[in-house]
Amino acid sequence: MTHLNFVKKHHHFFSGRGRNGDEAGIQSQSLTPHPSPLTAHLLLILLIPFCLSSCNYFKKKFIGEDELPLARASEVYLYPSDVEGLTKGLHGEDSVKLLKAFADKWVRQQMLLQKANENIPSDDPGIMKKIEDYRQQLTLYEYEKALIADKLDTTIRTAEIEKYYEEFSKNIPLQNDVHLVQFIRLKEEAPDFRDIKKLILSSNKSEEDEQRIEGYSKANAGTYAYANPLWYSTENLQSVFSFSENEMASVIQSSKFKDFKRDDGTTLFIKVSETKHKGEPMPIELARTDISKILIEKRKMRLIDQTYERVFKDGVSSKNAEVYVK
């Protein structure tokens, strides 16, 4: 495997990253600690010369051996086979520009690595220890990732979300004011439009009236949220429904349905049923996604901790591991 392919294959590690219609508007941790970008860059410089000398990850090729090179840095060459797939989908000048930019970056990186190698002995004990520590971190990271992919149950039940919300809702505060909104968009040529308009705007609706409006909306509305209202931030509410400042004030300050004629020829019936303010616990409807992520992350940590503890105990019980310090 060439130096370039080695770097590409493990780029996610050196960069500190894993390879990993609703109108309502409104956080996961890595498995093992990743180094800062500066630390990763320095360790990359230290690690690659070691790999070049101790592994078959890299070959010094020479002109005429296999193919014509794209770039050279001292005795190190970059070949087309090293960048296979880089220009996929590109043609002509675009392809050449990308290759030139890549080759330029590659040469700069090679010269930096060579200068580092001249000034920092690759067999320095301190460097070797850092390389070994980094190798162990990478091995554990890959093991944890495979363990999670194979063993982790990511199905989160509604009861789990509700239980977590009941216990920790104060830890999920709103970052903005939000409003629970009922709305219906209707064309005036919809059947019995005047009758349904009067019913929607009525302040005294029976349960039968509510069911009638829901059924009518399902059959005739372009978009609606009546029996199941949606949460909107103040900003999203104004943006989604194209409200002027005066219209926004009218909607938010009223607890009754308002009707507005829109530019597309429809009539919008809308009502803010409830408002929660910044700093209050986030409504559970908006918190479900965050809570699911939190619960899955807890499962990940528990799975990893239990697996590592079992491996340790198995090693001790089978006499493959001992702690001599008492």
N, C-alpha and C positions, 0 to 999 in steps of 0.2 A: 504494500500500500504506500503510495507516495506521501510526502510531507503534506501536500495540499489536501489530499483526500483525508488524511488523519485530522487535520485542522477542521475541515468541513464536517467530518463525522462527529467531532466532539465540540463543535462551535457552541452548542447550547450550554455546555459545561463552562467553557472559558468565558462566555458572556454573562454567566450568572442566571441563565434562564433554562427552564425545562423545555423539552421538545413538545411540550404539551399544547297586527292589524288593530291592537288595543290602543286607545287614545289616551289612556291614563298615564300621567307622567310620574313618575316618581320611580362584601369586601372579601381569601384563602391564603394559606401560608405554604412555603416550599417545604419539602420533606426534610431536607437537611440544610444547614446554613450555607449560603453561597458567599463567596468572597466579594469584596467591593470590586468595581471595574478596574481600579488601579492595581489592586492586588492580583486580580486575575490576569491582567496584562503582563505584570512582572513575572508571575509564575509561569505564564505561557512562554515567555522568553527563556526562563530557566529550564523549563520542562522539555522543550522541543530539541535543544542540542543533545540532551541526554537520550531522548528517544531516537535521535538520528544516529547516535553512535552505538546504541545497545539493541535496537530493534530493526526489523526489516521494513520499517515504515517509509523509508526514504532511499532513493537511489540517485547517485550522481550519473546523469546521462551526458553523453557528448554528441555534438553535431554529427549526424550521419548514422548514429547507432540504430534508431528506430524511426524517428520522425523529426521534422524540422521544428526547432523550439520557437516559442513565442517571446521569451525573455530569458535573460541570464543575469545572475548575481555571482560574481567570481566563478567558481566551478559548478554552481548549481543552476539547473535549467528548468524552465516551465514549459511543458509540452501541451499540445491540443488535447491529448488524452486526459490530462489533469483537470481540464475545465469542461469536460464533456457535459452537455446539457445546459451550460451557462447561458448560451444565446438561443435556447429553444424558443421558437415563435418569432424571432427577430430575423431581419433580412437586410442585406446591403449595408448601408452606412450605419444604421443603428447597431447592427451586429459588431461591426468594426469598432465603433465607439465604446461599446461595452467591454470588448476584449482588451482594448488599449487601456481603459481605466483600470480593469482588473490587473493587467500585467504591470502597470505602473505601481499600483498598491502592493503587489506581490514583491516587486523589486525593492521597494522601500522597506517592507517588512523583513526581507532577507538580509539587507544590509544592516538593519538594526540588530537582527539576531546574530549576525557575524561579529558586529562590534561588541555586543554583550558577551559573546563567547570568548572574545579576545581578552576581555577584562574580568570575567567571572569564570573561574575554572569549573567545568561541568562536573568534576568529581569532588568538589568541595563538600565536606560532611554536612554542613548546614543546608546546602542546596539539596543534597540527596535526601535528607530528612523531610524537607518541604515537599519534594517530589513524591516521596512515599506517603506522607500525610494526605496529599492531594489525591493520589491514586486510591487510597482507602476511602476517602470521601466519595469519590466517583463510583467506586464499587458498591458502597452502601446505598448511594442514591439510586443506582440502577436496580439494585436488589429490592429496595423499598417500592420503587415504581412498578416492578414486575409483580411484587406481592400484592399491591393495591389493585392492579388490573385483574389479578386472578381471584382474589379473595374478598374484596370489599363489596359489601351490599350497599348500593347507592339509592335504594328505594326508601323514601321518607314518607311515613304515614301521616295523615292529617292530624291524628291524635297526638303524635310526637311534636308537631309544630305548635299545636294549641297548648300543650303542656309547657313547652319551652317559653312560649309567649306569656303564659300566665305567670311564670316564675321570673322572667327576665325582661319584660316589656320596657321597664324603665331604662334598660341598657341599650335600647334601640330608639333614640330620640329622633324626632323629625328635624330635618335641616331647613325646611320651609313650611309655610302655611299650606294646608291642603283642604280641599273641599269635596264632599261627597255629592255627586251630581246625577240627577235624573234628566234625561233629554230625549226628545223625539223630533225627527226631521220628516216633514210631510210636504207633498205637493198639494197645491190647492185643488187640483183636479181629482185628488183621491176621493173615493166614494164616501158620501156622508161627511165631508170635510167640516162643514159648519157645525154639525151636531157633535162630532168628536172634539172639535176645538173648544166648544162650550164646556164639554165634560172635563177635558184636561185642565182648563183654567178654573174650574169650580173648586171652591174651598171645602166643600162637604161631599166627599166621595164615599160611597159604601164599598164593601168588599167586592160586591158584584160589579160596581163601576170600575174598580181597579183591575179586575180580571178582564173586563171588556176592553179597557185601554191597552192592556198587555197583548191581548189577542189581536186587536186592530193594528197595533204597532208591528207585530210580527208579520202580519199579512201585507201591510201597506207602507211602512216607514222605510226610508232609504237607510238610515242608521238610527239606532235607539238604544237606550239603557234605562228601562223603567222599573221593572220588578227587581233588577239587579244593578243598582246604580254603581258608578265608577268614581274613583278618587282622582282628582287632578290637583297639581300645584297651581298656585295663582297664575304663574307665568304660562304654564301649559293651557290652562283654561282660556286665557285671553288669546293665545296663539291659535289653538285648535279651532275655536269657534269665531275667530276674527272679530272679537269684540272691541269697540272703541272704549275709551276710558269711562265715558258716561254709562255705556251699556254694562261694563264690568261692575261698576259701583251699584247699578240697579240690581244686577243678578245677585251679587254677594250679600247685599244688605237686606234682601227680601227672602222670606221663607215660603213664598208662593211661586207657582209657575208663572213665567213670563214668556211672551211670544215675540219673536223678531223675524221680520222678513229679510231674507238673505239675497245676495246678488245672483245666486243660481236659480232663483225662482221658488225656492222652498221656504217653508215657515218653520222656524226653530222654536220648539217649546222646551224651556229649560228651568230647572229649579235646584238650588243648593240646599240639600237636606241637612247637612251638618258641616261644621268647620272645625278643624283642629289646628292649633298654632305651633309654630317653631318651638322646639324644646319639649313638647308633650310626647308621650309614647306614640310611636308610629302605629297606625291602624294595622291590624293583623293581615288584612288583604294586601297591604303594601310590603309587609315584613316577611311574607312567606318565602320569597327567594333568598333573602339574607339568612333567615333562620335555617333553611335547608342547607345552605353552604356551611353554616356553623356546625350543624349536626353531622354532616358528612366529614368535615375536618376533624371533629372529635372522634368519629369512628376510625379515621385514618390513624390518628395518634394512638388510639387504644389498640388497634390491630398491630401496629408496629411495636409498641411496648410489650404487648403480650407475646408476640413472636420472638422478640429478642430475649425476653425473660425465659421463655421455654427453651430456646437454644442454649442459654447459659446453664439452666438446670439440667438439661440433657447431657451437656458436656461434663458437668460435675459428677452426675450420677453414673456416667459411663467411664469415669476416671480419665477422660480425655482433657480435663481442665482442673487445675488446682490453684488455690490462693494460699501462698506460703506465709503471707504476713498475717499474724494473729493479733 
